[in-house]
């Protein structure tokens, strides 16, 4: 794990920013943290640093509210697919650094572009039986390859017409399962040593400081305007990471 003062400052800044975004929007911590850290370190190291803050900030979100049992039952096949996909894709994250960086950049760019579109997505309930495990498997493979849980699971869950509280709790459940499965995958490939666990735990301090700041800012800025800037930033940073990785691969 990076231990220079500059690296520590970048890690702290990344989690402070990621926590602030989650404080404002209620989401986005892994996406922002991976986007910033992926610029200065291999995605596998960034993913290892993300484990403890992601788990700590999503367990409460998973358990809050009355829909936990119903969410587990409804999305069990998706979550099983996520776990299977992570173990299928983890070799890319742990091995081919350039390809993992390119994939991470591409996923960030696609997610940013989807967030900027105003085209509503709607999936009928009858399609969930076969679509949920497919979405879970694809998301898991991309998560295993990039360390980032977003596409296509997050847009898919948003297309199901869930009420706000159920959606938030379901996202908390999904993020918690993905974090545990990713930690297991990283540990199985030797990419989650004790030093990474300790540094990841220390990242809780800037993460919670950022969340506190974001919650204070939530009432002073328009959430929709902030969301547009957030997705635009993801699109730009993802495209940059993709182009940089592809250029590095050709060099």
C-alpha positions in Angstrom: 0.0 0.0 0.0 1.2 3.5 -0.7 2.8 5.1 2.4 4.4 8.4 1.1 2.9 11.7 2.5 1.7 12.5 -1.0 -0.1 9.2 -1.5 -1.7 9.4 2.0 -2.9 12.9 1.1 -4.4 11.7 -2.2 -6.1 8.8 -0.4 -7.5 11.0 2.3 -8.7 13.6 -0.3 -10.3 10.9 -2.4 -12.3 9.5 0.5 -13.2 13.0 1.8 -14.6 13.8 -1.7 -16.4 10.4 -2.0 -17.9 10.8 1.4 -19.2 14.3 0.6 -20.8 13.0 -2.6 -22.5 10.2 -0.6 -23.6 12.8 2.0 -25.3 14.9 -0.7 -26.7 12.2 -3.0 -26.9 9.1 -0.7 -24.8 7.2 -3.2 -21.5 7.5 -5.2 -18.9 6.7 -2.6 -17.3 3.7 -4.4 -17.6 5.4 -7.8 -15.9 8.6 -6.8 -13.2 6.8 -4.7 -12.3 4.4 -7.5 -12.4 7.3 -10.1 -9.9 9.4 -8.1 -7.7 6.6 -6.8 -7.6 4.9 -10.2 -5.7 7.9 -11.6 -2.8 7.4 -9.2 -2.6 3.7 -8.4 -3.6 0.3 -10.0 -7.3 -0.4 -9.7 -6.7 -3.5 -7.6 -5.0 -1.3 -4.9 -7.8 1.2 -5.1 -10.4 -1.6 -4.7 -8.7 -3.0 -1.6 -8.7 0.5 0.0 -12.4 0.8 -0.7 -13.5 -2.3 1.2 -13.9 -1.0 4.8 -15.4 2.4 4.0 -17.9 0.8 1.6 -18.9 -1.9 4.0 -19.3 0.6 6.9 -21.4 3.1 5.0 -23.7 0.5 3.4 -24.5 -2.0 6.2 -26.7 0.6 8.0 -28.3 1.5 4.7 -29.1 -2.2 4.1 -30.7 -2.7 7.5 -32.6 0.6 7.8 -36.2 0.3 6.8 -38.8 -2.5 6.6 -37.9 -3.9 3.2 -34.8 -5.9 4.0 -36.3 -9.4 3.9 -38.4 -8.6 0.8 -35.4 -7.2 -1.0 -33.3 -10.3 -0.2 -36.1 -12.6 -1.5 -36.8 -10.5 -4.6 -33.2 -9.9 -5.7 -31.5 -13.1 -4.5 -30.8 -14.4 -8.0 -29.2 -11.1 -8.9 -27.0 -11.1 -5.8 -25.9 -14.7 -6.5 -25.0 -13.7 -10.0 -23.0 -10.8 -8.7 -21.0 -13.1 -6.4 -20.3 -15.6 -9.2 -19.4 -12.8 -11.7 -16.9 -11.2 -9.2 -15.0 -14.5 -8.9 -15.0 -14.8 -12.7 -13.6 -11.3 -13.3 -11.3 -10.9 -10.3 -8.3 -12.3 -12.3 -8.4 -9.3 -14.6 -8.4 -6.8 -11.6 -5.5 -8.7 -9.9 -3.5 -9.3 -13.0 -3.7 -7.1 -16.2 -3.3 -3.6 -14.8 -3.6 -1.8 -18.1 -6.7 -3.7 -19.2 -8.3 -3.3 -15.7 -7.6 0.5 -15.9 -9.2 0.7 -19.4 -12.2 -1.3 -18.2 -12.6 0.9 -15.2 -12.4 4.0 -17.3 -15.0 2.6 -19.7 -17.4 1.6 -17.0 -17.1 5.1 -15.4 -17.7 6.8 -18.8 -20.7 4.6 -19.6 -22.2 5.2 -16.1 -21.7 9.0 -16.4 -23.3 9.0 -19.9 -26.3 7.0 -18.6 -26.7 9.4 -15.7 -26.7 12.4 -18.0 -29.4 11.1 -20.2 -33.0 11.9 -19.4 -34.4 8.8 -21.2 -36.5 6.9 -18.6 -35.8 3.2 -18.3 -38.6 0.8 -17.3 -38.4 -3.0 -16.8 -41.7 -4.9 -16.3 -41.9 -7.0 -13.2 -42.5 -10.2 -15.2 -39.0 -9.8 -16.8 -37.2 -9.8 -13.5 -37.2 -13.6 -13.1 -34.8 -14.1 -16.0 -33.2 -10.6 -16.2 -32.1 -10.3 -12.6 -29.5 -13.1 -12.7 -28.2 -12.0 -16.1 -27.8 -8.4 -14.8 -26.2 -9.7 -11.6 -23.7 -11.9 -13.5 -22.7 -9.1 -15.9 -22.3 -6.6 -13.1 -20.3 -9.1 -11.1 -17.8 -9.7 -13.9 -17.4 -6.0 -14.4 -17.1 -5.5 -10.6 -14.5 -8.2 -10.4 -12.6 -6.6 -13.3 -12.8 -3.0 -12.1 -13.6 -3.1 -8.4 -16.6 -0.9 -9.2 -20.3 -2.0 -8.7 -22.4 0.2 -11.1 -23.3 -1.1 -14.5 -25.8 -2.5 -15.3 -27.1 -3.2 -11.8 -27.7 0.4 -10.6 -29.6 1.5 -13.7 -31.5 -1.8 -13.7 -32.6 -1.3 -10.1 -33.6 2.3 -10.9 -35.8 1.1 -13.8 -38.0 -1.2 -11.6 -40.2 1.6 -10.2 -39.2 1.0 -6.6 -40.2 3.6 -4.1 -37.4 5.8 -2.8 -36.9 4.1 0.5 -37.0 0.6 -1.0 -34.6 1.6 -3.7 -32.1 3.0 -1.1 -32.4 -0.1 1.0 -32.0 -2.4 -2.0 -28.9 -0.5 -3.1 -27.5 -0.8 0.4 -28.0 -4.6 0.3 -26.4 -4.8 -3.2 -23.4 -2.7 -2.2 -22.9 -4.7 1.0 -23.0 -8.1 -0.8 -20.7 -6.8 -3.6 -18.2 -5.4 -1.0 -18.0 -8.8 0.9 -17.7 -10.8 -2.3 -15.0 -8.4 -3.7 -13.1 -8.6 -0.4 -13.2 -12.4 -0.6 -12.0 -12.3 -4.2 -9.2 -10.0 -3.5 -8.1 -12.1 -0.5 -8.2 -15.3 -2.6 -5.8 -13.7 -5.1 -3.5 -12.3 -2.4 -4.5 -8.7 -3.0 -6.0 -7.8 0.4 -3.1 -8.1 2.9 -3.2 -6.8 6.4 -1.6 -3.5 5.4 -4.5 -2.9 3.0 -7.0 -3.7 5.7 -5.4 -1.2 8.1 -5.2 1.6 5.5 -8.8 0.9 4.4 -9.9 1.2 8.0 -8.0 4.5 8.4 -9.9 5.8 5.3 -13.1 5.8 7.5 -11.9 9.1 9.1 -12.0 11.2 5.9 -15.0 9.2 4.6 -17.2 10.1 7.6 -15.9 13.7 7.7 -16.9 14.0 4.0 -20.3 12.5 4.7 -20.9 15.0 7.5 -19.9 17.9 5.2 -22.1 16.5 2.4 -25.1 16.3 4.6 -24.6 19.9 5.6 -24.3 21.0 2.0 -27.4 19.0 1.0 -29.7 21.7 2.0 -27.7 24.5 0.3 -27.4 23.1 -3.2 -29.9 21.7 -5.7 -29.5 17.9 -5.8 -30.4 17.6 -9.5 -27.8 20.2 -10.4 -25.2 18.4 -8.3 -26.2 15.0 -9.9 -25.6 16.5 -13.4 -22.1 17.7 -12.4 -21.4 14.4 -10.7 -22.2 12.3 -13.8 -20.4 14.8 -16.1 -17.3 14.4 -14.0 -17.6 10.6 -14.2 -17.9 10.8 -18.0 -14.8 13.0 -18.3 -12.6 11.1 -15.8 -13.7 7.7 -17.2 -12.9 8.8 -20.8 -9.5 10.1 -19.7 -8.7 6.9 -17.9 -9.8 4.8 -20.9 -7.7 6.8 -23.4 -4.7 6.9 -21.1 -4.8 3.1 -20.5 -5.2 2.4 -24.2 -2.3 4.8 -25.1 -0.1 3.1 -22.5 -1.0 -0.3 -23.9 0.1 0.7 -27.3 3.4 2.2 -26.1 
